[in-house]
């Protein structure tokens, strides 16, 4: 909501309150703003999605999460990276959490590494905590750093 729209909403609320009897409790416009801010902050936690059929080559640096179902090639620095079952990531990844369901090749540094049964990893991954499901394909080096 723009500042102008907020001013208009405030003006309408003030007019309605002034025409109400003195015993009626006025609506609190700050509650509306708080709930709007809650919605905005909730929306910010949703991942950005690279859909199946979409290919990106380059550098990505972002706060938050990225979910890849397409192909991503390059240098990636994010809080959380999920490579979906149909996703492919190749390059250098730096993140807090790396969840691999699809294919990853390259170099990654992360705090938490999760490799599911459908995953294929080919490269060098440095991690602090690790979870690998039976059936995952790992070719390369996984290095624990404390």
VMD Tcl script that draws the C-alpha trace (Angstrom):
set ca {
  {0.00 0.00 0.00}
  {1.47 3.38 -0.95}
  {1.82 6.28 1.50}
  {-0.94 8.13 -0.33}
  {-3.34 5.17 0.02}
  {-2.47 4.88 3.74}
  {-3.21 8.60 4.20}
  {-6.54 8.15 2.44}
  {-7.41 5.15 4.65}
  {-6.46 7.15 7.76}
  {-8.61 10.07 6.59}
  {-11.62 7.81 5.98}
  {-11.24 6.15 9.39}
  {-10.97 9.54 11.11}
  {-14.13 10.76 9.39}
  {-16.05 7.63 10.37}
  {-14.87 7.89 13.98}
  {-15.90 11.54 14.23}
  {-19.47 10.72 13.13}
  {-19.84 7.83 15.62}
  {-21.51 8.33 19.01}
  {-19.11 9.00 21.88}
  {-19.75 5.54 23.42}
  {-18.51 3.62 20.33}
  {-14.88 2.50 20.40}
  {-13.00 3.78 17.34}
  {-11.23 1.32 15.07}
  {-7.46 1.35 15.49}
  {-5.77 1.95 12.13}
  {-2.45 0.81 13.63}
  {-3.85 -2.73 13.86}
  {-4.45 -2.66 10.12}
  {-0.88 -1.54 9.51}
  {0.51 -4.19 11.86}
  {-1.36 -6.96 10.10}
  {-0.20 -5.59 6.73}
  {3.40 -5.64 7.99}
  {2.88 -9.23 9.20}
  {1.70 -10.18 5.71}
  {4.71 -8.47 4.11}
  {7.20 -10.16 6.44}
  {5.49 -13.53 5.89}
  {5.69 -13.04 2.12}
  {9.41 -12.27 2.43}
  {10.06 -15.77 3.83}
  {8.70 -17.50 0.73}
  {11.36 -18.81 -1.67}
  {12.09 -17.42 -5.10}
  {11.42 -20.20 -7.60}
  {13.34 -21.04 -10.74}
  {10.71 -23.14 -12.53}
  {11.18 -26.25 -14.64}
  {12.07 -25.31 -18.21}
  {13.78 -22.09 -17.06}
  {17.56 -21.78 -17.36}
  {19.73 -19.12 -15.72}
  {23.47 -18.54 -16.13}
  {25.21 -15.92 -14.02}
  {25.63 -14.68 -10.48}
  {22.93 -14.59 -7.79}
  {23.36 -12.97 -4.37}
  {20.20 -12.79 -2.28}
  {18.82 -12.97 1.22}
  {16.19 -15.62 1.69}
  {15.60 -18.88 -0.16}
  {15.76 -20.06 -3.75}
  {14.07 -23.22 -5.00}
  {15.39 -24.56 -8.32}
  {13.37 -26.87 -10.58}
  {15.05 -25.61 -13.76}
  {18.75 -25.18 -14.52}
  {21.03 -22.76 -12.68}
  {24.67 -22.30 -13.61}
  {27.02 -19.85 -11.95}
  {27.89 -18.32 -8.62}
  {25.10 -18.47 -6.02}
  {25.11 -16.87 -2.57}
  {21.82 -17.25 -0.67}
  {20.53 -18.17 2.80}
  {18.81 -21.38 1.65}
  {19.11 -23.25 -1.64}
  {16.82 -26.14 -2.51}
  {17.48 -28.08 -5.67}
  {14.20 -29.78 -6.53}
  {13.93 -33.30 -7.96}
  {13.95 -31.91 -11.53}
  {16.45 -29.14 -10.76}
  {20.07 -28.86 -11.82}
  {22.66 -26.56 -10.28}
  {26.24 -26.25 -11.49}
  {28.76 -23.81 -10.07}
  {29.92 -22.32 -6.80}
  {27.35 -22.16 -3.98}
  {27.61 -20.43 -0.60}
  {24.59 -20.81 1.70}
  {23.41 -21.65 5.21}
  {21.27 -24.58 4.10}
  {21.68 -26.70 0.95}
  {18.92 -29.23 0.27}
  {19.63 -31.41 -2.78}
  {16.88 -33.51 -4.36}
  {18.06 -33.13 -7.96}
  {21.51 -32.71 -9.50}
  {24.35 -30.63 -8.11}
  {27.83 -30.32 -9.58}
  {30.48 -27.91 -8.45}
  {31.68 -26.52 -5.15}
  {29.50 -25.65 -2.16}
  {30.05 -24.28 1.33}
  {27.11 -24.55 3.72}
  {26.22 -25.03 7.38}
  {23.56 -27.68 6.75}
  {23.67 -30.19 3.88}
  {20.69 -32.46 3.15}
  {21.01 -34.99 0.32}
  {17.85 -36.97 -0.48}
  {17.56 -40.40 -2.11}
  {16.88 -38.88 -5.55}
  {19.93 -36.58 -5.41}
  {23.09 -36.68 -7.48}
  {26.11 -34.78 -6.14}
  {29.33 -34.40 -8.14}
  {31.86 -32.07 -6.61}
  {33.28 -30.68 -3.41}
  {30.96 -29.75 -0.52}
  {32.05 -28.28 2.83}
  {29.41 -28.57 5.58}
  {28.83 -28.50 9.36}
  {25.83 -30.85 9.62}
  {24.97 -33.60 7.15}
  {21.98 -35.78 6.33}
  {22.12 -38.30 3.47}
  {19.28 -40.62 2.50}
  {19.86 -44.13 1.21}
  {20.04 -44.17 -2.59}
  {21.70 -40.77 -3.04}
  {24.56 -40.64 -5.55}
  {27.66 -38.84 -4.27}
  {30.77 -38.48 -6.40}
  {33.46 -36.21 -5.08}
  {34.31 -34.94 -1.64}
  {32.18 -34.07 1.38}
  {34.26 -32.26 4.01}
  {33.10 -31.70 7.60}
  {34.20 -28.37 9.07}
  {33.58 -27.71 12.76}
}
mol new
graphics top color blue
foreach p $ca { graphics top sphere $p radius 0.5 }
foreach p [lrange $ca 0 end-1] q [lrange $ca 1 end] { graphics top cylinder $p $q radius 0.2 }
display resetview
